[in-house]
Amino acid sequence: MRSGGAAIRVSAGMAELALYEPDIAGNTGTLIRLCVCLGTTLHIIEPAGFRMDDTALKRAGMDYIDLASVRRHTNWAAFLDWRDNRRLILLTTKAETAYNGIAYRSDDILLLGSESSGVPDHVHKTADLSVTIPMATGARSLNVAIAGAMVLGEAMRQTGGFVG
């Protein structure tokens, strides 16, 4: 995995994804592939529940892993130090605002929680905005990679981030 010096050019001024302490390597690999294909960066806020050389991560990320712009942050505090006042939007089932009911900015950071436990209260409180994906009654949550793709896609649609 390259950090910043990817063969695929990352677009400046585009929404980025961040994973808070991910624990399923396959989902992280899928999000790496998504970010390569859409020309953005993936932030991994550690600790992760797997090693970065995990077989499942490599399987899901395929040959895209070597092209990826991935920035690893040793912990939440390190991520916040890096953030530099960019708007942080938390994707959560606990929000009332629908993800497609807000105006995105090109420098937003879209934060996804851990698959098993989401994010702790102090992370919820740090987010500038929390959004949810409306679901059918009785459904609990979407896969984190699918949720990230949906919301990143909407942010890019609104801000003209898609390249053609």
C-alpha positions as CSV (number, residue, x, y, z in Angstrom):
1,M,0.0,0.0,0.0
2,R,1.4,3.3,-0.9
3,S,0.7,6.4,1.2
4,G,0.0,9.3,-0.9
5,G,2.3,8.5,-3.9
6,A,-0.2,6.4,-5.7
7,A,0.0,5.7,-9.4
8,I,-3.7,6.7,-9.7
9,R,-3.9,10.4,-9.2
10,V,-6.0,11.5,-6.2
11,S,-8.1,14.6,-6.9
12,A,-7.5,17.6,-4.7
13,G,-10.5,19.1,-3.0
14,M,-12.6,15.9,-2.9
15,A,-14.4,14.3,-0.1
16,E,-12.4,11.6,1.6
17,L,-13.4,8.5,3.6
18,A,-12.2,7.7,7.1
19,L,-12.6,4.4,8.9
20,Y,-12.6,4.4,12.7
21,E,-10.9,1.3,14.1
22,P,-12.1,-1.0,11.4
23,D,-12.3,-4.7,12.3
24,I,-13.1,-6.5,9.1
25,A,-10.2,-6.6,6.6
26,G,-12.5,-7.4,3.6
27,N,-14.5,-4.2,4.1
28,T,-11.4,-2.1,4.3
29,G,-10.1,-3.7,1.1
30,T,-13.3,-3.0,-0.6
31,L,-13.2,0.7,0.5
32,I,-9.6,0.9,-0.7
33,R,-10.7,-0.3,-4.1
34,L,-13.6,2.2,-4.1
35,C,-11.3,5.1,-3.2
36,V,-8.8,4.2,-6.0
37,C,-11.6,4.0,-8.5
38,L,-13.1,7.3,-7.5
39,G,-9.7,9.1,-7.0
40,T,-9.9,9.9,-3.3
41,T,-8.0,9.0,-0.1
42,L,-8.9,6.5,2.6
43,H,-7.9,7.3,6.2
44,I,-7.6,4.4,8.6
45,I,-7.8,5.4,12.2
46,E,-6.0,2.7,14.2
47,P,-6.0,0.3,15.9
48,A,-7.5,-1.9,13.3
49,G,-8.7,-5.4,14.1
50,F,-6.4,-6.9,11.5
51,R,-2.9,-6.6,10.1
52,M,-2.4,-4.5,7.0
53,D,-1.0,-7.6,5.3
54,D,-4.1,-9.6,6.0
55,T,-5.1,-12.0,3.2
56,A,-8.7,-10.9,3.3
57,L,-7.6,-7.2,2.9
58,K,-5.5,-8.2,-0.2
59,R,-8.3,-10.3,-1.6
60,A,-10.9,-7.5,-1.4
61,G,-8.5,-4.8,-2.5
62,M,-7.1,-6.9,-5.3
63,D,-4.4,-5.2,-7.3
64,Y,-5.8,-1.8,-6.3
65,I,-4.0,-1.9,-2.9
66,D,-0.7,-0.8,-4.5
67,L,-2.4,2.1,-6.3
68,A,-4.2,3.4,-3.2
69,S,-3.8,6.6,-1.4
70,V,-4.2,5.4,2.2
71,R,-3.3,7.5,5.2
72,R,-2.9,5.7,8.5
73,H,-3.5,7.5,11.8
74,T,-2.1,5.9,14.9
75,N,-5.2,6.8,16.9
76,W,-8.2,9.2,17.1
77,A,-6.0,12.1,18.6
78,A,-3.6,11.8,15.7
79,F,-6.5,11.9,13.2
80,L,-7.9,15.0,14.8
81,D,-4.5,16.7,14.7
82,W,-4.3,16.0,11.0
83,R,-7.9,17.0,10.3
84,D,-7.2,20.8,10.4
85,N,-10.8,22.0,10.8
86,R,-12.2,20.1,7.8
87,R,-15.9,19.2,8.3
88,L,-16.3,15.7,9.8
89,I,-19.5,13.9,8.8
90,L,-20.3,10.8,10.7
91,L,-22.4,8.0,9.0
92,T,-24.4,6.4,11.8
93,T,-27.7,4.6,12.3
94,K,-28.2,7.0,15.3
95,A,-28.7,10.1,13.2
96,E,-32.0,11.6,12.1
97,T,-30.7,13.5,9.1
98,A,-30.7,11.6,5.8
99,Y,-27.4,11.5,4.0
100,N,-29.1,12.9,0.8
101,G,-30.7,15.8,2.7
102,I,-27.5,17.8,3.3
103,A,-25.2,19.9,1.1
104,Y,-21.7,18.4,0.9
105,R,-18.5,20.3,0.5
106,S,-15.6,19.1,-1.5
107,D,-13.3,18.9,1.5
108,D,-15.6,16.9,3.8
109,I,-14.3,13.8,5.6
110,L,-16.9,11.1,5.7
111,L,-16.4,9.0,8.9
112,L,-17.4,5.3,9.1
113,G,-17.4,3.5,12.4
114,S,-16.1,0.1,13.3
115,E,-18.3,-2.8,12.0
116,S,-18.8,-4.3,15.4
117,S,-19.3,-1.3,17.6
118,G,-19.6,1.9,15.5
119,V,-17.9,4.8,17.3
120,P,-17.8,5.8,20.9
121,D,-19.7,8.8,22.3
122,H,-16.7,11.1,22.3
123,V,-16.4,10.6,18.5
124,H,-20.1,11.2,18.0
125,K,-19.7,14.5,19.9
126,T,-16.7,15.5,17.8
127,A,-18.5,15.1,14.4
128,D,-19.8,18.3,12.9
129,L,-22.7,16.5,11.4
130,S,-24.2,13.0,11.6
131,V,-26.2,11.5,8.8
132,T,-28.0,8.2,8.2
133,I,-29.1,6.1,5.3
134,P,-32.9,5.6,5.6
135,M,-33.7,1.9,5.6
136,A,-36.8,-0.3,5.6
137,T,-38.5,-0.9,9.0
138,G,-36.8,-3.7,10.9
139,A,-33.4,-3.3,9.1
140,R,-30.5,-2.6,11.4
141,S,-27.6,-1.4,9.2
142,L,-25.9,-1.7,5.9
143,N,-22.4,-3.1,5.3
144,V,-19.9,-0.4,6.1
145,A,-18.4,-0.5,2.6
146,I,-21.8,-0.2,0.9
147,A,-22.7,2.7,3.2
148,G,-19.4,4.5,2.4
149,A,-20.0,4.0,-1.3
150,M,-23.5,5.4,-1.2
151,V,-22.6,8.5,0.8
152,L,-19.3,9.2,-1.0
153,G,-21.2,8.9,-4.3
154,E,-23.8,11.5,-3.2
155,A,-21.0,13.9,-1.9
156,M,-19.2,13.5,-5.2
157,R,-22.4,14.0,-7.3
158,Q,-23.2,17.2,-5.4
159,T,-19.6,18.7,-5.6
160,G,-18.8,17.7,-9.2
161,G,-16.2,15.2,-8.0
162,F,-16.9,12.6,-10.7
163,V,-14.5,12.7,-13.6
164,G,-15.6,11.6,-17.0
